[in-house]
Amino acid sequence: VPKKMGGDDSAPQPVELLLAALLGCTQATAVYVGRNMNPRLIIDRIEFDNMEAYRDERGALLLEQPSDNIMDGGFPNVPARLLRVGGTVRVHFKGKQGS
């Protein structure tokens, strides 16, 4: 748990584990698709650079923020989820097989 939430920051946060799982799944899917193409694409390696996830900390920490809209109870509806994931993915191929 992060220090600002009362933890000692000694282990990965759930969002970090989620990103690791997403990247692993992306890599496995790319290899699978490449093997099933005709001609078959052989992937040498996949590089993930500058991968980032964005979430509004108010939702993640369940912090209430004043809102001008009285209809929503005076507080914004901030989701406790990832809002955006981005980065650069480079796929390096060994070559093609078959025709």
N, C-alpha and C positions, 0 to 999 in steps of 0.2 A: 504494500500500500504506500502511495506517495507520502512524503513528509507533511505536505500541506493538508493531508487528510488524517494525520495522526499516526502514520506508519513510520517505518525506518528505511523505506526504499531499498529493501534487501532482495527483492525478487521482481520478476517481470510483472508489469501491469497486464490485465486481461486484454487491453487493446494491442499490446505488443505481441502477445501470443496469437491474437486474431490475425494480425498482419503476417506473422510467420506462417500460419496455416494457409492464408490466402496466397502467399508467394509459392509455397510448396504445391498447392493445388494448381496454380497457374502453370508451373513448370511441368507437372505431370500431365496436364491437359495438352500443353504444347507438344510434348513428346508423343503422346497418343495420337494426336491429329496428324503430326508429321509422318508417323509410321503407317497411317491408314490412307494417306494421299497416294495418288497415282500420277506421276511417279512419286515414289516414297522419298520424303525428305529426312535426311539423317541429321539430327541436331547434335552439335559438338558440345555446346554449353549455352546457358542463358545467364545473363548478367542483369541484376536489379540494382539501379543506382538512384540515390536520393528519394527513396520511398518514404512517404509521409502520410499520416492520417490526420484529419482535422475533425475535432468535435468541439462543440461549444461547452466550455468548462462549467457553465451554469447548470446545464443539464446533467453532465457527468458527476458533478458534486452536489446536485440537487439544491443549488443556491437560488434563492428567489431574487429577482430583479424587478424594480418598480416599472410599471408600464403606464402609458398614457391612456390605454384602452380600458375603460371601466367594464366593458362587456366581457372581458376575459378574466374578471375577478381582480384586476389590478396587477397581475403578473403575466409575463409572456409565457407562451407554451414552448418551452425549450426541450427538444428531445434529448434523451440520454443515450445517444448512439453516434456512430461515425456519420459525418455529413459528407466527407469527401476523402478519397484515397487517390494519391497520385505519385508519379515518379517516372523513371525511364527504364524500359525493358529492352535489352539488346539480345537478339537471338543469333547465334553463330552456327552456321551449317557446315557439316563435313562434305555434303554433296547429295546427289540423288541416286536412287536405285530403281531399276525397272523402267517400264514405259507405259 
